[in-house]
């Protein structure tokens, strides 16, 4: 892949800035239609001109999914309760419209001139494997067919199945056209969005709350939650666990890139000049993860840290792996035990840990009664029928998912979903990593952290997690390049 030193042209930077200004006006200046339309009037022609650049704002704004754009303006027939649309969805649909127009024009020109379609546009040896992706979509459709509440299932199909795949399709398409520089741009915007989320979470813990200045959360949620002896930051999200889930996928990729930026090339202060932006992203995202006080995120970070240390630290700077692995694992376990005995939040006996076990038991009972699944976004509807009696009068009655990736996928998408996700993950881990491929190593560490965290919480079924899943697949499996 090309080196990250490649730069955007001045005109491209100007277009990105103008797009950002337009999105900011549309999203935040006013909830009424005229100012929203003004912002979209700036973005839309630019989107039709350069949809490839607008696409970068999808991974940047996906962290705002709990702060959707609200539109209230009865003068134009908008209902009194308003309309709420996630900003990243608006961006994706505009980029898709622009890309569709470009493809239509290309098709007309190609047909008129009877030219051969360039291989790098649609195909090549690195094209994404369609069969597991098609199976994944079919599993999502099945999750709608079997759902009791069809509206909620259709919304989840749109947000978490179809739109992430549309995004990754456009990402692959444009990267094959523009080269690795484009993938670096997308990763940079994704990491920057994570850094912003981490910064907001860290500042909340310090008593400075920027969340209300950025957007309005769609549900009632305290921005700082005091529970089990700690204060937990929510950042841009509705719950601290969502903050930990999101940033657990960000910091390993940023850390791997910071490592290669620091060690590759001339030494001295030049190393810091190359690496400081990525080091800053790593520190902000890891700091936000710590501010979430999510036990699952901490376990995932331990796994990712071990993978990064073993694969990236040069052999001459560390002991042999047969010594390093047990040492790192022992230090991590010891640290977690110290937390468990000194901080109530990390006590694995009682409290929320016992509630999690009861949730799993209820989910297993649900799966026994519905072996083909219950459908997309149906757990919250059906769970009250299976909840443990002692939890029925608590907030646990509103639990939206089983807090385990296997149970979650099986209940939402049935056996087809388990096969599709398993297939994609097998391909992910079977792909060899060249020794110098820090980006691929970072993706592996991030996915491993996500799997560890997903054993006790969510894995895929939030907009930012779904997007991150496909981003990591693109990075690791080389769907966008031939070498």
Order of alpha helices (4+ residues) and beta strands (2+ residues): alpha-alpha-alpha-alpha-beta-beta-alpha-alpha-alpha-alpha-alpha-alpha-alpha-beta-beta-alpha-alpha-alpha-alpha-alpha-alpha-alpha-alpha-alpha
